[in-house]
Amino acid sequence: MNRKKIIYSILKEVQAGNEPKADDFGVTQGEFADIAQIIKDEGLLSNVAIAGGRIVWLNASKITMAGLEYLEENSPLSKTYRGLKEVREWIKL
């Protein structure tokens, strides 16, 4: 699992007004919650809700300045990122 790519994808999708889910990435709810916790702890998104270490809500989340900086710092990923429809294959690259 490439956490950096998953974080990048989550930020891009929230920025676009989407709410990514664990199933989109082929990871467990627990793994997705761990990644969401990293995003929350680093202040990359606001309004990240995590319950019981397994359930994540990103529907009210907004990208923060730190999140925008993360996207800029990882801009080479944008050249190959094609959205949630192809995210599982992209993560493997």
C-alpha positions in Angstrom: 0.0 0.0 0.0 1.4 3.4 -1.0 0.2 5.7 1.7 1.7 8.8 0.1 -0.3 8.2 -3.1 -3.5 7.5 -1.2 -3.1 10.7 0.8 -2.5 12.6 -2.4 -5.6 11.0 -4.0 -7.8 11.8 -0.9 -6.7 15.4 -1.0 -7.3 15.7 -4.7 -10.8 14.2 -4.4 -11.9 16.3 -1.4 -10.6 19.4 -3.3 -12.8 18.3 -6.2 -15.8 18.0 -3.9 -15.8 14.2 -3.7 -15.8 11.9 -0.7 -13.4 9.0 -1.2 -14.0 5.8 0.7 -11.8 2.8 1.7 -13.4 0.7 -1.1 -12.1 3.2 -3.7 -8.5 2.3 -2.8 -8.9 -1.4 -2.1 -7.9 -1.0 1.6 -9.6 -2.0 4.8 -11.7 0.4 6.8 -9.0 0.3 9.5 -6.2 1.1 7.0 -8.3 3.9 5.6 -8.9 5.3 9.1 -5.2 5.2 9.9 -4.5 7.2 6.7 -7.3 9.6 7.6 -5.8 10.1 11.0 -2.5 11.0 9.5 -4.3 13.6 7.3 -6.1 14.9 10.3 -3.0 15.0 12.5 -1.0 16.8 9.8 -3.8 19.3 9.2 -4.1 18.5 5.5 -7.9 18.5 5.7 -10.3 20.2 8.1 -13.4 18.5 9.5 -12.1 14.9 9.3 -14.3 12.7 11.4 -13.1 9.2 12.6 -15.2 6.9 14.9 -13.9 3.8 16.6 -10.7 3.8 14.5 -12.6 2.3 11.6 -15.3 4.7 10.2 -14.3 7.8 8.4 -16.4 10.7 7.2 -14.9 13.2 4.8 -18.1 14.7 3.5 -17.6 17.9 5.5 -13.9 18.1 4.9 -12.1 20.9 3.2 -8.5 21.1 2.0 -6.3 23.4 4.2 -3.3 25.5 3.2 -1.1 22.6 4.5 -3.0 20.3 2.2 -2.5 22.6 -0.8 1.2 22.7 0.0 1.3 18.9 0.2 -0.3 18.7 -3.3 2.3 21.2 -4.6 5.2 19.4 -3.0 4.0 16.1 -4.6 3.1 17.7 -8.0 4.9 14.9 -10.0 2.1 12.6 -8.9 -0.4 14.8 -10.7 1.1 13.8 -14.1 -0.2 10.2 -13.6 -3.2 10.6 -11.4 -6.5 10.0 -13.2 -9.1 10.1 -10.5 -10.9 7.5 -8.4 -12.0 5.3 -11.3 -8.4 4.3 -11.9 -6.9 4.9 -8.4 -6.3 1.2 -7.6 -4.0 0.7 -10.6 -2.4 4.1 -10.1 -1.4 3.2 -6.5 0.4 0.2 -7.7 2.7 2.2 -10.1 
